[in-house]
Amino acid sequence: RIVIYMGDDERGEFLYRYVSDGYYAEGGDTDDLMENGTLYTARFFPDGTGKWLALTPETAGMDQASICMFTRMAASKVGATTMDRPEWIAANPLKAEVYCALTNNKNRGIKPNAGGDATPVGGPNPREANKYGQIVRWWPSNGDHTANTFTWDLYVMAGNPTVHEDADGGSYNVNEGNMFNSPDGLSFDDKGLLWIQTDGNYSNEKDFAGQGNNQMLIGDPATGEIRRFLVGPKEAEITGIAWAADRRTVFVGVQHPGERGDSHWPDGGDRTPRSAIVAVRRDDGAVIG
């Protein structure tokens, strides 16, 4: 069956999963796979387990059309976990595990989400007024993405260990050489390495001192090691990644450089800044990653 994971990039909103009723067959008819299926939302428990809650007329007390139109309301009704801005979701191609970027949430533990749901501190959202963000990952039961239960942990809690000695310093795999905030884009390569892109605070001051511009990092899911791969121009978001077929070139999106008037990338001088796609290759022509 087809399984699709989705985030809802807003403070205190929810994670979703769609499971088709029908099965994919190469070369077969796929017309109904996105028409007939069940939408679920996630509930995370503090003990590292979780459950997918079906959004149906029976569980949400809403008709199917209303569930599709007012999905946040349906998720609230079944008691889904409010999350810290769930953005990109990436599934490991080599094993049954899924990662989601939780960008940040200044309202965590302070005020409810837009629908009035409480946003308590705990579980996959462990910090009040979360300014740095984290990446949560989960493993579906029995390696089956259609299973309704899973286990989870935090792959990384972003932070600044040069400023903070508490949880805002980040998890064990964050250090002065790779620290970042606001993970956003996520993608796996065919070796099972996780590429992380950021869209956060680039002031390089106070809580964000030393973190510099938005960046792209590469993480090893097995060891937890994270290394910085590239840093973007001023006032830009790093978002979007694709590889050439031979994996010797990686294409990276640079969005809205100079959004506050302090960059003229990529042309320099007094030229108007422009978004662009950057092609990155190794000097020796070897495979990247």
Backbone torsions as a table, in degrees:
resi	resn	phi	psi	omega
1	ARG	NA	160.0	178.7
2	ILE	-87.0	131.2	176.2
3	VAL	-122.7	128.2	-179.6
4	ILE	-126.5	126.3	176.3
5	TYR	-100.6	143.5	-177.1
6	MET	-141.2	141.9	172.0
7	GLY	-107.5	165.9	177.6
8	ASP	-128.6	98.6	-171.1
9	ASP	-73.3	78.8	174.0
10	GLU	-153.6	151.1	-177.2
11	ARG	-61.8	123.8	175.5
12	GLY	78.0	17.3	178.6
13	GLU	-95.6	-164.6	-160.4
14	PHE	-122.4	165.3	172.2
15	LEU	-100.2	145.0	-177.2
16	TYR	-131.8	158.6	174.6
17	ARG	-143.2	136.1	174.6
18	TYR	-113.1	133.9	177.5
19	VAL	-124.7	123.1	-179.2
20	SER	-73.2	152.6	172.8
21	ASP	-74.7	-41.1	-177.1
22	GLY	-85.9	173.5	-177.0
23	TYR	-112.2	142.2	176.3
24	TYR	-79.2	133.5	173.8
25	ALA	-131.9	126.0	-178.2
26	GLU	-56.0	125.6	-178.7
27	GLY	83.4	-4.2	-178.3
28	GLY	-88.8	-179.7	-179.6
29	ASP	-75.2	124.1	-179.1
30	THR	-111.9	7.3	-172.3
31	ASP	-59.2	-34.6	-173.2
32	ASP	-92.9	-6.4	-172.3
33	LEU	-64.3	-32.3	178.3
34	MET	-98.2	0.3	-179.7
35	GLU	-97.7	-34.7	-174.6
36	ASN	-123.3	113.8	-178.7
37	GLY	179.0	-169.1	-177.5
38	THR	-127.1	135.0	174.8
39	LEU	-95.6	135.7	-179.7
40	TYR	-124.6	161.6	171.5
41	THR	-130.9	156.0	-169.2
42	ALA	-98.1	139.9	168.4
43	ARG	-120.5	123.3	179.2
44	PHE	-102.3	133.4	178.2
45	PHE	-103.2	150.4	-176.6
46	PRO	-61.6	-20.3	-177.1
47	ASP	-84.0	9.1	178.5
48	GLY	87.7	13.6	174.0
49	THR	-113.6	168.5	179.8
50	GLY	-157.8	171.2	-175.8
51	LYS	-146.8	140.5	172.7
52	TRP	-91.8	125.1	-176.7
53	LEU	-103.4	122.0	-178.3
54	ALA	-68.6	137.1	174.9
55	LEU	-101.6	94.3	-178.2
56	THR	-130.2	165.8	176.0
57	PRO	-55.7	-33.2	-178.7
58	GLU	-71.5	-40.0	-176.2
59	THR	-84.8	-33.9	-174.7
60	ALA	-98.0	-14.4	-177.6
61	GLY	68.0	28.5	179.7
62	MET	-132.8	151.4	175.8
63	ASP	-73.6	165.1	-172.6
64	GLN	-61.4	-38.4	179.1
65	ALA	-62.7	-41.2	179.7
66	SER	-67.2	-36.7	176.9
67	ILE	-61.0	-41.5	-179.6
68	CYS	-69.8	-33.5	-177.7
69	MET	-85.6	-36.8	-174.8
70	PHE	-122.3	58.5	-172.3
71	THR	-64.1	-36.6	178.3
72	ARG	-60.3	-41.1	179.0
73	MET	-63.1	-40.7	179.1
74	ALA	-63.8	-42.6	179.2
75	ALA	-64.1	-37.4	176.7
76	SER	-62.5	-41.2	-176.7
77	LYS	-63.9	-33.3	-178.1
78	VAL	-91.7	-2.2	174.4
79	GLY	84.3	38.0	177.2
80	ALA	-68.0	159.8	179.7
81	THR	-80.1	127.1	174.8
82	THR	-72.8	133.7	-172.0
83	MET	-117.6	164.5	-178.8
84	ASP	-88.8	72.8	177.5
85	ARG	58.0	70.8	178.3
86	PRO	-69.0	119.0	-177.9
87	GLU	-110.0	-117.4	-174.6
88	TRP	-65.9	145.9	175.8
89	ILE	-126.2	135.4	-178.7
90	ALA	-135.3	135.2	178.0
91	ALA	-102.7	133.6	178.2
92	ASN	-66.1	125.4	-178.6
93	PRO	-73.8	-11.7	-174.7
94	LEU	-103.3	-12.2	179.3
95	LYS	-157.8	165.3	-176.7
96	ALA	-83.4	83.6	173.5
97	GLU	-149.6	150.5	-174.0
98	VAL	-133.6	142.0	-178.3
99	TYR	-121.1	142.8	177.1
100	CYS	-134.2	131.4	176.5
101	ALA	-81.4	121.6	173.3
102	LEU	-105.3	100.7	-162.8
103	THR	-64.1	-53.3	178.2
104	ASN	178.0	174.5	176.9
105	ASN	-168.2	96.5	-178.7
106	LYS	-66.2	-15.3	-177.8
107	ASN	-95.1	-4.0	-176.8
108	ARG	-57.5	123.7	178.7
109	GLY	75.5	3.4	-175.7
110	ILE	-116.8	-43.4	-180.0
111	LYS	-147.0	156.8	-178.9
112	PRO	-71.7	170.2	175.1
113	ASN	-74.8	-177.9	-174.8
114	ALA	-63.1	-23.8	179.5
115	GLY	-92.0	1.4	178.5
116	GLY	91.9	4.6	178.3
117	ASP	-75.8	140.3	177.0
118	ALA	-64.8	150.0	178.6
119	THR	-123.5	67.4	-176.9
120	PRO	-67.2	152.1	175.3
121	VAL	-77.3	134.2	177.2
122	GLY	144.9	170.6	179.8
123	GLY	61.0	-132.7	-178.5
124	PRO	-76.6	0.2	-179.8
125	ASN	-126.0	72.4	-164.5
126	PRO	-87.1	-1.4	-174.8
127	ARG	-123.4	133.1	175.6
128	GLU	-68.3	145.0	178.8
129	ALA	46.9	52.5	-171.0
130	ASN	-62.0	107.1	-176.6
131	LYS	-95.9	-13.4	-173.0
132	TYR	-108.3	-31.6	-179.0
133	GLY	88.2	172.5	-178.9
134	GLN	-157.7	170.5	176.1
135	ILE	-122.2	119.9	177.5
136	VAL	-98.1	147.7	175.9
137	ARG	-135.4	153.6	179.3
138	TRP	-141.9	156.2	180.0
139	TRP	-120.5	113.8	179.1
140	PRO	-64.4	144.4	-178.8
141	SER	-57.4	134.6	179.0
142	ASN	59.0	23.0	178.8
143	GLY	66.9	20.7	-175.1
144	ASP	-111.3	111.3	-177.3
145	HIS	-65.7	-14.9	176.7
146	THR	-88.1	-6.6	179.4
147	ALA	-65.5	149.8	-176.3
148	ASN	-93.4	4.3	176.5
149	THR	-129.1	159.1	-178.7
150	PHE	-158.3	167.1	168.8
151	THR	-114.9	157.4	-174.6
152	TRP	-147.1	161.6	166.1
153	ASP	-154.3	-178.7	175.8
154	LEU	-100.7	120.1	177.5
155	TYR	-69.0	-41.4	178.5
156	VAL	-154.2	142.7	166.4
157	MET	-109.7	112.1	178.7
158	ALA	-64.9	157.2	-179.3
159	GLY	177.2	-171.8	-178.9
160	ASN	-131.4	93.5	-178.0
161	PRO	-70.7	-11.2	177.0
162	THR	-83.3	-12.8	-179.5
163	VAL	-112.3	-37.9	-173.0
164	HIS	-118.2	145.9	174.5
165	GLU	-109.9	-1.9	178.4
166	ASP	-99.8	-156.5	-176.9
167	ALA	-60.1	-25.5	178.6
168	ASP	-72.1	-6.7	172.6
169	GLY	-77.4	-10.6	178.4
170	GLY	95.4	175.9	-179.5
171	SER	-80.8	179.0	-173.3
172	TYR	-60.0	-26.3	-175.8
173	ASN	-94.3	15.4	174.8
174	VAL	-109.8	130.8	-179.5
175	ASN	-142.5	-179.8	-176.8
176	GLU	-60.8	-27.5	-176.7
177	GLY	-85.6	-14.1	-178.7
178	ASN	-132.2	8.1	-172.6
179	MET	-63.2	147.7	-175.7
180	PHE	-156.8	172.0	173.2
181	ASN	-138.6	156.6	173.0
182	SER	59.3	64.0	173.1
183	PRO	-60.5	140.3	-174.1
184	ASP	-134.4	-74.7	-179.4
185	GLY	-78.8	139.9	176.5
186	LEU	-136.0	140.7	174.6
187	SER	-158.4	144.3	174.4
188	PHE	-99.0	143.9	168.0
189	ASP	-92.9	178.8	-174.2
190	ASP	-76.5	-3.0	173.0
191	LYS	-92.4	-3.2	-178.9
192	GLY	84.0	19.5	174.8
193	LEU	-91.7	142.1	-175.8
194	LEU	-98.6	123.8	177.8
195	TRP	-100.6	128.9	-172.2
196	ILE	-119.0	128.1	178.8
197	GLN	-120.3	145.8	-173.6
198	THR	-116.0	152.5	175.9
199	ASP	-144.7	79.6	-172.6
200	GLY	-140.9	-149.6	-176.0
201	ASN	-80.1	118.7	-179.0
202	TYR	-111.9	24.4	-178.2
203	SER	-66.2	-27.5	-177.9
204	ASN	62.5	29.0	-178.0
205	GLU	-133.4	157.5	173.5
206	LYS	51.0	-120.2	-177.6
207	ASP	-60.7	-20.3	-175.7
208	PHE	-111.2	15.3	-179.6
209	ALA	-59.1	131.0	177.3
210	GLY	85.5	-5.6	-177.9
211	GLN	-86.5	-18.8	173.4
212	GLY	67.4	-153.1	-177.5
213	ASN	-78.0	171.0	174.1
214	ASN	-61.5	155.7	-165.8
215	GLN	-150.2	173.9	171.2
216	MET	-126.2	134.9	-178.7
217	LEU	-124.9	166.2	177.5
218	ILE	-127.8	131.4	-176.4
219	GLY	-121.1	146.4	175.7
220	ASP	-100.7	110.9	-178.7
221	PRO	-61.4	-28.9	-176.2
222	ALA	-73.4	-41.4	-175.7
223	THR	-102.4	-19.1	-175.1
224	GLY	85.5	-6.3	-178.6
225	GLU	-64.7	139.0	178.2
226	ILE	-131.1	131.8	177.6
227	ARG	-127.0	144.6	176.0
228	ARG	-75.1	134.1	-178.8
229	PHE	-104.8	-45.5	177.1
230	LEU	-153.0	160.1	176.5
231	VAL	-122.8	135.9	-177.3
232	GLY	-82.2	174.9	175.6
233	PRO	-71.6	174.5	-177.6
234	LYS	-62.4	142.5	170.8
235	GLU	56.6	40.4	-179.9
236	ALA	-128.5	155.7	171.4
237	GLU	-102.1	141.5	173.0
238	ILE	-99.4	117.6	-174.3
239	THR	-153.4	132.8	178.3
240	GLY	94.6	131.6	-178.8
241	ILE	-149.8	141.9	176.0
242	ALA	-152.0	153.9	-178.2
243	TRP	-116.1	147.8	168.5
244	ALA	-66.3	159.7	-175.9
245	ALA	-58.0	-32.8	-179.3
246	ASP	-90.3	1.4	178.2
247	ARG	60.0	23.7	176.0
248	ARG	-96.9	-6.1	175.1
249	THR	-134.6	134.8	174.5
250	VAL	-118.7	134.9	-178.5
251	PHE	-105.6	128.7	-172.8
252	VAL	-129.0	134.2	179.6
253	GLY	-87.3	133.7	173.8
254	VAL	-116.5	117.2	-171.1
255	GLN	-112.8	142.1	177.4
256	HIS	41.5	52.4	174.1
257	PRO	-62.6	147.3	178.2
258	GLY	65.2	31.0	-176.5
259	GLU	-64.7	-16.4	176.6
260	ARG	-113.3	15.2	172.8
261	GLY	87.9	11.5	-174.8
262	ASP	-113.1	26.6	176.2
263	SER	-154.3	146.5	175.5
264	HIS	-123.6	28.7	179.0
265	TRP	-67.9	142.2	7.7
266	PRO	-97.3	-7.7	-171.1
267	ASP	-87.3	-18.9	178.8
268	GLY	76.4	-167.8	-178.7
269	GLY	60.6	-134.5	176.9
270	ASP	-109.0	21.6	-179.5
271	ARG	-67.3	155.0	176.9
272	THR	-69.4	128.9	178.1
273	PRO	-66.1	147.5	-177.6
274	ARG	-140.2	144.6	170.5
275	SER	-67.1	152.4	-176.4
276	ALA	-159.5	165.2	172.5
277	ILE	-105.6	127.9	-179.9
278	VAL	-102.6	134.3	174.4
279	ALA	-102.3	124.4	-176.6
280	VAL	-114.4	129.5	176.6
281	ARG	-132.2	153.2	174.3
282	ARG	-77.9	148.6	178.1
283	ASP	-60.0	-33.6	-177.9
284	ASP	-90.7	2.5	177.3
285	GLY	74.7	9.5	-177.2
286	ALA	-77.7	169.9	177.3
287	VAL	-63.2	141.9	179.9
288	ILE	-91.2	132.5	177.2
289	GLY	105.0	NA	NA
